[in-house]
Amino acid sequence: MSSSPSPHRDDGSVPPAGVQQPYDADAAWADAVVRCTADGTGARTSTSTGAGKAASLTARPLRDRPGARLSGSCDLDTRPILSAALGVVTRIPGPVVHLDLSAVGFLDAAAVAALVQANATVAGQGRRLLLHHPPYSLRKVVEMFPDECAALEVAA
């Protein structure tokens, strides 16, 4: 383990009692980048969402607080990477885990359902998942499914 402090433990928080940490947050997540493109390989494809531009999703750790920043599109093509990224996010220690969505252009209904499930996982640990800067598409899905999305918490 490095001698420099982790960006995710600056607040001195620790996970609630009983929460398992299957990875070392300092080593595994602090410098992690999770990326996927439409064909799942990271390569550009011609069967993508524009003139030679592949649909992609990237997840990077936040440096100033526990959480991650998603960039790209959350849809059928990037569903596996969203699932993997949210799996890591739900294991980040701290009473509040932040998910910055400011660089997400689109979330389909299944992606919103994945956020609801991640929120339920974190809430089941006695913690909070706080969403920042949700895209318009998330707000529209929440309007269509208010009961299912009621537990999602968006930063003011």
C-alpha positions as CSV (number, residue, x, y, z in Angstrom):
1,M,0.0,0.0,0.0
2,S,1.3,3.4,-0.9
3,S,2.3,5.9,1.8
4,S,0.2,8.7,0.3
5,P,-3.3,9.2,1.6
6,S,-6.2,7.8,-0.4
7,P,-8.5,10.4,-2.0
8,H,-11.4,8.4,-0.8
9,R,-10.5,8.5,2.9
10,D,-9.8,12.1,3.4
11,D,-12.9,12.5,5.5
12,G,-11.7,9.7,7.8
13,S,-14.8,7.7,7.0
14,V,-14.8,3.9,7.3
15,P,-17.4,1.5,5.9
16,P,-20.2,0.5,8.3
17,A,-19.7,-2.6,10.5
18,G,-20.2,-5.8,8.5
19,V,-19.5,-4.3,5.1
20,Q,-16.9,-6.4,3.3
21,Q,-14.3,-4.8,1.2
22,P,-13.3,-7.4,-1.5
23,Y,-10.6,-5.1,-2.8
24,D,-8.1,-2.6,-1.5
25,A,-9.7,0.7,-2.3
26,D,-6.3,2.5,-2.4
27,A,-4.7,0.1,-4.9
28,A,-7.7,-1.1,-7.0
29,W,-9.9,1.9,-7.5
30,A,-7.8,5.1,-6.9
31,D,-6.2,4.9,-10.3
32,A,-8.8,2.8,-12.1
33,V,-10.4,3.7,-15.4
34,V,-13.2,1.4,-16.7
35,R,-14.0,1.9,-20.4
36,C,-16.1,0.1,-23.0
37,T,-17.1,0.8,-26.5
38,A,-19.9,-0.5,-28.6
39,D,-18.2,-3.7,-29.6
40,G,-17.0,-4.4,-26.1
41,T,-13.3,-4.4,-27.0
42,G,-12.3,-0.8,-26.8
43,A,-11.9,-0.6,-30.6
44,R,-13.8,1.8,-32.8
45,T,-16.4,0.2,-34.9
46,S,-18.3,1.3,-38.1
47,T,-21.6,0.0,-36.8
48,S,-21.8,2.7,-34.1
49,T,-23.8,5.7,-33.1
50,G,-22.3,8.1,-35.6
51,A,-19.8,8.4,-38.5
52,G,-17.2,5.9,-37.2
53,K,-17.7,7.0,-33.6
54,A,-18.3,4.2,-31.2
55,A,-20.7,4.5,-28.2
56,S,-18.6,4.4,-25.1
57,L,-18.7,4.7,-21.3
58,T,-15.9,5.5,-19.0
59,A,-15.9,5.5,-15.2
60,R,-13.1,7.3,-13.3
61,P,-12.7,7.8,-9.5
62,L,-13.4,11.2,-8.0
63,R,-10.3,12.7,-6.5
64,D,-12.0,15.0,-4.0
65,R,-14.6,12.6,-2.4
66,P,-15.6,8.9,-2.4
67,G,-17.2,8.1,-5.7
68,A,-16.9,8.0,-9.5
69,R,-17.6,10.1,-12.6
70,L,-19.3,8.5,-15.5
71,S,-18.6,9.8,-19.0
72,G,-20.4,8.7,-22.2
73,S,-23.7,7.0,-22.9
74,C,-25.4,4.4,-20.7
75,D,-27.4,2.2,-23.0
76,L,-27.6,-1.3,-24.4
77,D,-24.1,-1.1,-25.9
78,T,-22.5,-0.1,-22.6
79,R,-24.7,-2.0,-20.2
80,P,-21.9,-4.4,-19.1
81,I,-19.5,-1.7,-18.3
82,L,-22.1,0.3,-16.3
83,S,-22.9,-2.8,-14.3
84,A,-19.2,-3.4,-13.6
85,A,-18.6,0.3,-12.7
86,L,-21.6,0.4,-10.4
87,G,-20.4,-2.8,-8.7
88,V,-17.2,-1.0,-7.9
89,V,-19.0,2.1,-6.8
90,T,-21.2,0.3,-4.3
91,R,-18.0,-1.0,-2.6
92,I,-16.4,2.4,-2.2
93,P,-16.1,3.0,1.6
94,G,-17.8,6.0,3.3
95,P,-21.2,7.0,4.5
96,V,-22.0,8.8,1.2
97,V,-20.8,7.6,-2.2
98,H,-21.0,10.3,-5.0
99,L,-21.8,9.5,-8.6
100,D,-21.1,12.4,-11.0
101,L,-23.2,12.1,-14.1
102,S,-22.3,15.5,-15.6
103,A,-20.5,13.9,-18.6
104,V,-23.3,11.4,-19.3
105,G,-25.2,12.2,-22.4
106,F,-27.9,9.6,-22.1
107,L,-29.2,7.0,-19.7
108,D,-31.8,4.5,-21.0
109,A,-34.4,3.0,-18.7
110,A,-32.3,-0.1,-17.9
111,A,-29.4,2.2,-16.9
112,V,-31.7,4.0,-14.5
113,A,-32.9,0.7,-13.2
114,A,-29.2,-0.2,-12.6
115,L,-28.8,3.1,-10.6
116,V,-31.9,2.2,-8.6
117,Q,-30.4,-1.2,-7.8
118,A,-27.0,0.3,-6.9
119,N,-28.8,2.7,-4.6
120,A,-30.6,-0.2,-2.9
121,T,-27.3,-2.0,-2.4
122,V,-25.7,1.1,-0.8
123,A,-28.8,1.8,1.3
124,G,-28.9,-1.8,2.5
125,Q,-25.4,-1.1,3.9
126,G,-26.8,2.0,5.8
127,R,-25.1,4.4,3.4
128,R,-26.2,6.9,0.7
129,L,-25.6,7.1,-3.1
130,L,-25.8,10.7,-4.1
131,L,-26.2,11.5,-7.8
132,H,-24.7,14.8,-9.2
133,H,-25.8,16.6,-12.4
134,P,-28.2,14.0,-13.8
135,P,-28.8,14.2,-17.6
136,Y,-32.2,15.1,-19.0
137,S,-32.8,11.4,-19.9
138,L,-32.6,10.4,-16.2
139,R,-35.1,13.0,-15.2
140,K,-37.5,11.8,-18.0
141,V,-37.3,8.2,-16.8
142,V,-37.9,9.3,-13.2
143,E,-41.0,11.2,-14.4
144,M,-42.3,8.0,-16.2
145,F,-41.5,5.7,-13.3
146,P,-41.8,7.9,-10.1
147,D,-42.5,5.0,-7.7
148,E,-39.6,2.9,-8.9
149,C,-37.2,5.8,-8.9
150,A,-38.3,7.4,-5.6
151,A,-35.3,6.3,-3.7
152,L,-32.8,8.0,-6.0
153,E,-31.2,11.0,-4.4
154,V,-29.9,13.9,-6.4
155,A,-27.6,16.6,-5.0
156,A,-29.2,20.0,-4.9
